[in-house]
Amino acid sequence: MTRWIRQLLALGMLGAALPACALDLHGFKPDEIALWAAPVEGRGVLTSHRADVPVNPASTMKLLTSWAALNRLGPTYRWKTDLVSAAPLENGVLKGDVYWLGRGDPRFSNANLQQLLRELRRRGIQQIDGRLVLDRQAFSRIASAEKFGGDDGKTFMVDPDTQLTQLKVAWLHFYHDDNGPRVALDPALPGVTLSANLQPGGQGACGDVRQHVHIHEADNQIRVSGTLPRRCDGQQAFVNVLDHVGYAGQAFTALWHELGGQGPREVTVGPAPSNARLLASFESEPLPVELAEMNKYSNNTMARALYLTLGREDGHSPDTVANAEYAVRRTLAENHISDEPLVLENGAGLSRRERVSAHMLGEVLLNSARGPYAGEFIASLPIASTDGTLKKRFKDVGPRLRLKTGTLSNVKALAGYWQAPDGRRLALVAIVNSPRALAMGKALDQVVDDVIERFASAAP
């Protein structure tokens, strides 16, 4: 596309009527790809191919969840995390249990937890003479991500959780200085054992530190071995350890001890008493900040947490997952978009079951671009050749193109917007479902190029 459009721009011809051409599938079989595109400003459809067939959208499903969240929760929505207790405070000692009320904040970090704990210290609490109790009532159950057994333990498979902290990830920090090669765990989880057998390496480049070391994770043990080059000093790698309750409890304890606090005696799960008073509270960044991180980097855990938050806030039944699906379908109905092709599992696209049609997802894009939260929604998408999952793609097209990507073993998808220099905008969806999907990424990009060319050549 690129040279062609640059020539049009140089000649001042963008927008001039050009002859229509047949759709070039660039090697795709007709039944392997679904395609839909339409102008945001105006009526009609620019191109459509199998647009009403239900297909697996992979992570472009996050667009539907994002749109529903902006409409139902609003752009000022924030997640709240509280520490409460009914126990008396005597001479710096909390004489009983402290309860952690988690509500599934997708971006809640160790730094945020430390902020909560500093507030406890400011209240004069030096010792928790009781238990840390995780109140997990915000989600009645977690939406599944089934048939990914071969990916167990990988970070993109981390389930959402009411007390989700640091995406349940710890960091290994590698050092190689005058004291030799070594590794440290952050946070220093008290129930996790780290053992290392690192040998000094040469003076060559480090690159990804995992090229030089082997990291074995099992339950509460991490073993690191290998040869560490000097230039790996300061490098880091993440590890996925413990379950959610274990990670949250140990992170709390580790950070509390770093602040000089003592206790708690143990970590358990249970509901906070009705007479508990607020000790400390943390509010997340507003929803658009969460959406940008989620969509630009296609974070499955965050998307699944957002989907469950829709269900928690809907609250029309005790079932969080059923409520989430109800909230999405209700949003579609209120905006006169048919949900007939829609199959939902977790709202993230990390699913073998989820289905949309290119037409339905395209209508969501149009509705969003024409609605009150267009800026927040579009700003959350990766920018071609600039950031996120599009950083190395569409370099000749550049930042006028914003697309959410989607990838599974048999799925390759793109959905979003292109804006012409004259301000006209195009909404487009292209979804490949085929055993050849992963090998056809360049062909998919070429199909998108062609659709943009067609739009660019159309008279305004």
C-alpha positions as CSV (number, residue, x, y, z in Angstrom):
1,M,0.0,0.0,0.0
2,T,2.5,2.5,1.1
3,R,4.3,3.7,-2.1
4,W,0.9,3.9,-3.7
5,I,-0.5,6.1,-1.0
6,R,2.6,8.3,-0.8
7,Q,2.2,8.9,-4.5
8,L,-1.4,9.9,-4.0
9,L,-0.4,12.3,-1.2
10,A,2.3,13.9,-3.3
11,L,-0.1,14.5,-6.2
12,G,-2.9,15.7,-3.9
13,M,-5.1,12.9,-5.2
14,L,-6.1,11.3,-1.9
15,G,-9.9,11.0,-2.0
16,A,-10.1,11.0,-5.8
17,A,-12.3,8.3,-7.2
18,L,-10.4,5.4,-8.5
19,P,-11.7,2.2,-10.2
20,A,-12.9,-0.5,-7.8
21,C,-10.9,-3.7,-7.9
22,A,-11.8,-7.3,-6.9
23,L,-10.8,-8.3,-3.4
24,D,-7.3,-9.9,-3.4
25,L,-7.0,-12.5,-0.6
26,H,-3.2,-12.8,-1.0
27,G,-3.1,-16.5,-0.9
28,F,-5.9,-17.1,1.6
29,K,-8.6,-19.7,0.7
30,P,-12.0,-18.0,0.7
31,D,-13.1,-19.9,3.8
32,E,-10.0,-19.0,5.8
33,I,-10.7,-15.3,6.3
34,A,-13.5,-13.1,7.4
35,L,-13.3,-9.4,6.5
36,W,-15.4,-6.3,7.1
37,A,-14.7,-2.6,6.7
38,A,-16.8,0.6,6.7
39,P,-16.3,4.3,7.0
40,V,-16.9,5.8,10.4
41,E,-18.1,9.1,8.9
42,G,-20.8,8.0,6.5
43,R,-23.0,5.0,5.7
44,G,-22.5,1.8,3.9
45,V,-19.9,-0.9,3.9
46,L,-16.6,-0.6,2.1
47,T,-15.9,-4.4,1.9
48,S,-17.3,-7.5,3.3
49,H,-16.3,-11.2,3.0
50,R,-17.8,-13.9,5.2
51,A,-18.6,-11.1,7.6
52,D,-21.6,-12.7,9.3
53,V,-19.9,-16.1,9.9
54,P,-19.1,-16.8,13.6
55,V,-15.3,-17.0,13.9
56,N,-12.8,-17.2,16.8
57,P,-11.5,-13.7,17.3
58,A,-8.5,-14.4,19.6
59,S,-7.5,-11.2,21.5
60,T,-9.6,-8.9,19.3
61,M,-12.4,-10.1,21.7
62,K,-10.8,-7.6,24.2
63,L,-12.3,-4.8,22.0
64,L,-15.8,-6.0,22.9
65,T,-15.0,-6.2,26.6
66,S,-13.3,-2.7,26.5
67,W,-16.3,-1.2,24.8
68,A,-18.8,-2.7,27.2
69,A,-16.7,-1.6,30.2
70,L,-16.5,2.0,29.0
71,N,-20.3,2.0,28.4
72,R,-21.3,0.3,31.7
73,L,-18.6,1.5,34.1
74,G,-17.6,4.8,32.6
75,P,-14.1,6.3,32.0
76,T,-13.8,7.5,35.6
77,Y,-14.2,4.0,37.1
78,R,-11.6,3.0,39.6
79,W,-11.0,-0.3,41.4
80,K,-10.8,0.0,45.2
81,T,-8.7,-2.2,47.5
82,D,-9.2,-1.9,51.3
83,L,-7.7,-3.2,54.5
84,V,-10.2,-3.4,57.4
85,S,-10.3,-4.8,60.9
86,A,-12.7,-5.1,63.9
87,A,-9.8,-5.6,66.3
88,P,-8.7,-2.9,68.8
89,L,-5.3,-1.1,68.4
90,E,-3.3,-1.0,71.6
91,N,0.2,0.5,71.9
92,G,1.0,-0.2,68.2
93,V,-0.4,-3.7,68.3
94,L,-3.5,-4.6,66.3
95,K,-5.1,-7.2,68.6
96,G,-6.7,-9.4,66.0
97,D,-7.2,-10.0,62.3
98,V,-6.7,-7.7,59.4
99,Y,-8.9,-8.3,56.3
100,W,-7.9,-7.6,52.7
101,L,-10.9,-6.7,50.6
102,G,-9.8,-7.3,47.0
103,R,-12.0,-6.4,44.1
104,G,-10.0,-7.6,41.2
105,D,-7.9,-4.6,40.3
106,P,-6.1,-5.7,37.1
107,R,-3.1,-3.5,37.7
108,F,-2.7,-3.8,41.4
109,S,1.1,-4.0,42.1
110,N,3.5,-4.6,44.9
111,A,4.1,-0.9,44.9
112,N,0.3,-0.3,45.5
113,L,0.3,-2.9,48.2
114,Q,3.3,-1.2,49.8
115,Q,1.3,2.1,49.7
116,L,-1.5,0.4,51.7
117,L,0.9,-1.0,54.2
118,R,2.6,2.4,54.7
119,E,-0.9,3.7,55.6
120,L,-1.1,1.0,58.3
121,R,2.2,2.2,59.7
122,R,0.9,5.9,59.6
123,R,-2.0,4.7,61.7
124,G,0.5,3.6,64.3
125,I,0.2,-0.1,63.7
126,Q,3.5,-1.9,64.2
127,Q,2.4,-5.4,64.8
128,I,-0.5,-7.5,63.6
129,D,-1.3,-9.9,66.4
130,G,-3.7,-11.9,64.4
131,R,-4.2,-13.3,60.9
132,L,-4.2,-11.8,57.4
133,V,-7.6,-12.8,56.0
134,L,-8.3,-12.5,52.3
135,D,-11.9,-11.6,51.6
136,R,-12.6,-13.1,48.2
137,Q,-16.3,-12.4,47.9
138,A,-16.0,-10.0,45.0
139,F,-16.0,-12.8,42.4
140,S,-18.2,-15.8,43.0
141,R,-16.2,-17.8,40.4
142,I,-13.6,-17.2,37.7
143,A,-14.5,-17.5,34.0
144,S,-12.5,-20.4,32.5
145,A,-9.8,-20.6,29.8
146,E,-10.1,-24.2,28.8
147,K,-8.1,-26.4,26.4
148,F,-4.8,-24.6,27.1
149,G,-3.3,-27.4,29.1
150,G,0.1,-27.3,27.3
151,D,0.5,-23.6,28.4
152,D,0.0,-24.2,32.1
153,G,2.3,-22.1,34.2
154,K,2.9,-19.4,31.5
155,T,2.3,-15.9,32.6
156,F,-0.4,-15.3,30.0
157,M,-2.4,-18.1,31.6
158,V,-2.5,-16.5,35.1
159,D,-6.1,-16.4,36.2
160,P,-7.7,-13.2,37.4
161,D,-8.3,-13.0,41.2
162,T,-9.9,-10.7,43.8
163,Q,-6.4,-10.2,45.3
164,L,-4.5,-10.2,42.0
165,T,-1.1,-8.7,42.9
166,Q,1.7,-7.9,40.4
167,L,-0.1,-10.3,37.9
168,K,1.2,-13.0,40.3
169,V,4.7,-12.5,39.0
170,A,8.0,-12.2,40.9
171,W,11.2,-11.0,39.5
172,L,14.7,-12.5,39.5
173,H,17.3,-9.8,39.5
174,F,20.7,-10.9,38.2
175,Y,24.0,-9.4,39.4
176,H,27.6,-9.9,38.2
177,D,30.1,-7.6,39.8
178,D,33.2,-8.0,42.0
179,N,31.2,-10.4,44.2
180,G,30.6,-12.7,41.3
181,P,27.4,-13.9,39.7
182,R,24.3,-14.1,41.9
183,V,20.5,-13.7,41.8
184,A,17.9,-12.2,44.1
185,L,14.1,-12.6,44.3
186,D,11.8,-9.5,44.4
187,P,9.7,-9.5,46.4
188,A,11.6,-11.7,48.8
189,L,8.6,-14.1,49.3
190,P,9.2,-15.8,52.7
191,G,7.7,-19.1,51.6
192,V,9.7,-19.4,48.4
193,T,13.1,-21.0,48.4
194,L,15.6,-19.6,45.8
195,S,18.7,-21.7,45.1
196,A,21.3,-20.8,42.5
197,N,24.3,-22.4,40.9
198,L,25.8,-19.6,38.6
199,Q,29.2,-19.6,37.1
200,P,31.1,-16.5,35.8
201,G,30.7,-15.9,32.1
202,G,32.7,-14.0,29.6
203,Q,32.6,-10.4,28.3
204,G,30.1,-11.0,25.5
205,A,26.7,-9.3,25.1
206,C,23.9,-10.5,27.4
207,G,20.7,-10.1,25.4
208,D,17.9,-12.0,27.1
209,V,19.4,-13.4,30.3
210,R,17.3,-16.6,29.8
211,Q,19.7,-17.5,27.0
212,H,22.4,-18.0,29.6
213,V,20.6,-19.4,32.6
214,H,18.1,-22.2,33.3
215,I,15.2,-21.3,35.6
216,H,13.2,-24.1,37.1
217,E,10.0,-23.3,39.0
218,A,8.1,-25.9,41.1
219,D,5.6,-25.0,43.8
220,N,7.5,-22.9,46.3
221,Q,11.0,-23.6,44.9
222,I,13.0,-21.7,42.3
223,R,16.3,-23.2,41.0
224,V,18.6,-21.1,38.8
225,S,21.7,-22.5,37.1
226,G,24.0,-21.5,34.2
227,T,26.8,-19.2,33.1
228,L,26.2,-15.5,33.6
229,P,28.2,-13.0,31.4
230,R,29.3,-9.9,33.2
231,R,27.1,-7.8,30.9
232,C,24.1,-9.5,32.4
233,D,24.6,-7.4,35.6
234,G,21.3,-5.7,36.4
235,Q,19.2,-7.9,34.1
236,Q,16.0,-9.5,35.2
237,A,13.5,-12.2,34.4
238,F,10.0,-12.9,35.8
239,V,8.8,-16.1,37.4
240,N,5.3,-17.3,38.1
241,V,5.2,-18.8,41.5
242,L,2.6,-19.9,44.1
243,D,-1.2,-19.7,43.8
244,H,-3.0,-16.5,44.2
245,V,-3.7,-16.8,47.9
246,G,-0.1,-17.8,48.5
247,Y,1.4,-15.0,46.5
248,A,-0.9,-12.3,48.0
249,G,-0.2,-13.5,51.5
250,Q,3.5,-13.8,51.1
251,A,3.8,-10.5,49.3
252,F,1.9,-8.8,52.1
253,T,4.1,-10.4,54.7
254,A,7.4,-9.6,52.9
255,L,6.5,-6.0,52.2
256,W,5.1,-5.5,55.8
257,H,8.4,-6.8,57.2
258,E,10.4,-4.5,54.9
259,L,8.5,-1.6,56.5
260,G,9.5,-2.8,60.0
261,G,6.1,-4.4,60.8
262,Q,5.6,-7.6,62.7
263,G,3.1,-10.4,62.0
264,P,0.7,-11.5,60.8
265,R,0.5,-15.0,62.4
266,E,-0.9,-16.7,59.3
267,V,-2.8,-16.1,56.1
268,T,-6.3,-17.5,55.5
269,V,-9.5,-16.8,53.6
270,G,-12.8,-15.5,54.9
271,P,-15.4,-12.7,54.9
272,A,-14.7,-9.5,56.7
273,P,-17.0,-8.9,59.7
274,S,-19.8,-6.3,59.2
275,N,-18.4,-4.1,62.0
276,A,-14.9,-3.9,60.5
277,R,-13.5,-0.4,60.2
278,L,-11.4,1.0,57.4
279,L,-7.7,1.1,58.1
280,A,-6.2,1.7,54.6
281,S,-7.5,2.1,51.1
282,F,-6.1,2.3,47.6
283,E,-7.8,3.4,44.4
284,S,-6.5,2.4,41.0
285,E,-5.9,4.6,38.0
286,P,-9.1,5.3,36.0
287,L,-10.4,2.7,33.6
288,P,-8.8,4.2,30.4
289,V,-5.3,3.7,31.9
290,E,-6.1,0.0,32.5
291,L,-7.5,-0.4,29.0
292,A,-4.4,1.0,27.4
293,E,-2.1,-1.4,29.1
294,M,-4.5,-4.3,28.5
295,N,-5.0,-3.7,24.8
296,K,-1.6,-2.4,23.7
297,Y,0.1,-5.5,25.2
298,S,-2.8,-7.9,24.9
299,N,-2.8,-8.8,28.6
300,N,-5.2,-11.7,29.1
301,T,-5.2,-11.7,32.9
302,M,-6.2,-8.0,32.9
303,A,-8.9,-8.6,30.3
304,R,-10.4,-11.5,32.2
305,A,-10.4,-9.4,35.4
306,L,-12.2,-6.6,33.6
307,Y,-14.8,-9.0,32.3
308,L,-15.4,-10.3,35.8
309,T,-15.6,-6.7,37.1
310,L,-18.4,-6.1,34.7
311,G,-20.2,-9.1,36.3
312,R,-19.4,-7.9,39.8
313,E,-20.8,-4.4,39.1
314,D,-23.8,-5.7,37.3
315,G,-24.8,-7.8,40.4
316,H,-28.2,-8.9,39.1
317,S,-27.5,-12.5,40.2
318,P,-24.9,-14.1,42.6
319,D,-23.0,-15.5,39.6
320,T,-20.2,-13.2,38.5
321,V,-19.5,-14.9,35.2
322,A,-23.2,-15.1,34.2
323,N,-23.5,-11.4,35.1
324,A,-20.5,-10.5,33.0
325,E,-22.0,-12.1,29.9
326,Y,-25.4,-10.5,30.6
327,A,-23.7,-7.1,30.9
328,V,-22.0,-7.5,27.5
329,R,-25.1,-8.8,25.7
330,R,-27.2,-6.0,27.3
331,T,-24.8,-3.4,26.0
332,L,-25.0,-4.8,22.5
333,A,-28.8,-4.8,22.7
334,E,-29.0,-1.3,24.0
335,N,-27.0,-0.2,21.0
336,H,-29.0,-2.2,18.5
337,I,-26.1,-4.6,17.6
338,S,-27.1,-8.2,17.1
339,D,-25.4,-10.7,19.5
340,E,-26.5,-13.7,17.4
341,P,-22.9,-14.8,16.5
342,L,-21.5,-14.2,20.0
343,V,-20.1,-16.9,22.2
344,L,-18.4,-15.8,25.4
345,E,-16.1,-17.6,27.8
346,N,-13.9,-15.1,29.5
347,G,-14.0,-11.9,27.5
348,A,-10.2,-11.9,26.7
349,G,-10.1,-14.1,23.6
350,L,-7.9,-16.6,25.4
351,S,-10.4,-19.2,24.4
352,R,-11.0,-22.0,22.0
353,R,-14.8,-21.4,22.4
354,E,-15.3,-17.7,21.9
355,R,-16.9,-16.5,18.7
356,V,-17.9,-13.2,17.1
357,S,-18.5,-12.2,13.5
358,A,-16.4,-9.6,11.7
359,H,-19.6,-7.7,11.1
360,M,-20.6,-7.6,14.7
361,L,-17.2,-6.6,15.9
362,G,-17.1,-3.9,13.2
363,E,-20.4,-2.5,14.4
364,V,-18.9,-2.3,17.9
365,L,-16.0,-0.3,16.4
366,L,-18.3,2.0,14.6
367,N,-20.4,2.6,17.7
368,S,-17.4,3.3,19.8
369,A,-15.8,5.7,17.3
370,R,-19.1,7.6,17.1
371,G,-19.8,7.5,20.8
372,P,-18.9,9.7,23.9
373,Y,-15.8,7.5,24.8
374,A,-14.2,7.4,21.3
375,G,-11.0,9.0,22.5
376,E,-10.5,6.7,25.4
377,F,-11.3,3.6,23.4
378,I,-9.1,4.4,20.4
379,A,-6.2,5.6,22.6
380,S,-6.1,2.1,24.1
381,L,-5.2,0.4,20.7
382,P,-1.6,-0.3,19.6
383,I,-0.2,2.2,17.1
384,A,1.3,0.8,14.0
385,S,5.2,0.9,14.0
386,T,5.1,2.7,17.3
387,D,4.1,0.6,20.4
388,G,2.5,-2.5,21.8
389,T,1.9,-5.5,19.7
390,L,2.1,-3.4,16.5
391,K,5.5,-1.9,17.2
392,K,7.2,-3.9,14.4
393,R,4.3,-4.1,12.0
394,F,3.0,-1.8,9.3
395,K,6.1,0.4,9.4
396,D,5.2,2.0,6.0
397,V,1.7,2.8,7.2
398,G,2.6,4.5,10.4
399,P,0.6,5.9,13.3
400,R,-2.5,6.6,11.3
401,L,-3.3,2.9,11.8
402,R,-4.4,1.6,15.2
403,L,-5.3,-2.1,15.5
404,K,-5.9,-4.6,18.2
405,T,-4.1,-7.8,17.3
406,G,-5.1,-11.4,18.1
407,T,-3.2,-14.6,17.9
408,L,-3.9,-18.2,18.8
409,S,-2.5,-21.4,17.3
410,N,-5.2,-21.4,14.5
411,V,-6.2,-17.7,14.6
412,K,-4.7,-14.4,13.4
413,A,-6.8,-11.3,13.7
414,L,-6.6,-7.5,13.3
415,A,-9.3,-5.0,14.2
416,G,-9.3,-1.2,14.6
417,Y,-9.1,2.0,12.6
418,W,-7.2,3.9,9.9
419,Q,-7.4,7.7,9.7
420,A,-6.8,9.4,6.3
421,P,-4.9,12.7,6.2
422,D,-8.2,14.4,5.4
423,G,-9.7,13.2,8.7
424,R,-11.9,10.4,7.3
425,R,-11.7,7.2,9.4
426,L,-12.1,3.6,8.5
427,A,-13.2,0.8,10.8
428,L,-11.9,-2.6,9.8
429,V,-11.9,-6.2,11.0
430,A,-9.9,-9.1,9.5
431,I,-9.9,-12.5,11.2
432,V,-8.2,-15.7,9.9
433,N,-9.3,-19.1,11.3
434,S,-7.1,-21.7,9.7
435,P,-4.4,-24.2,10.5
436,R,-2.2,-21.9,8.3
437,A,-3.0,-18.8,10.4
438,L,0.3,-18.3,12.0
439,A,2.2,-18.7,8.8
440,M,0.0,-16.2,7.0
441,G,0.7,-13.1,9.1
442,K,2.2,-11.1,6.2
443,A,-0.7,-12.0,3.9
444,L,-3.1,-10.7,6.5
445,D,-1.2,-7.4,6.7
446,Q,-1.4,-7.2,2.9
447,V,-5.1,-7.7,2.9
448,V,-5.4,-4.9,5.4
449,D,-3.2,-2.7,3.2
450,D,-5.5,-3.3,0.3
451,V,-8.6,-2.4,2.3
452,I,-7.0,0.9,3.3
453,E,-6.0,1.6,-0.3
454,R,-9.5,1.1,-1.4
455,F,-10.8,3.5,1.3
456,A,-8.1,6.1,0.6
457,S,-9.0,6.1,-3.1
458,A,-12.8,6.5,-2.5
459,A,-14.3,10.0,-2.9
460,P,-15.2,11.6,0.4
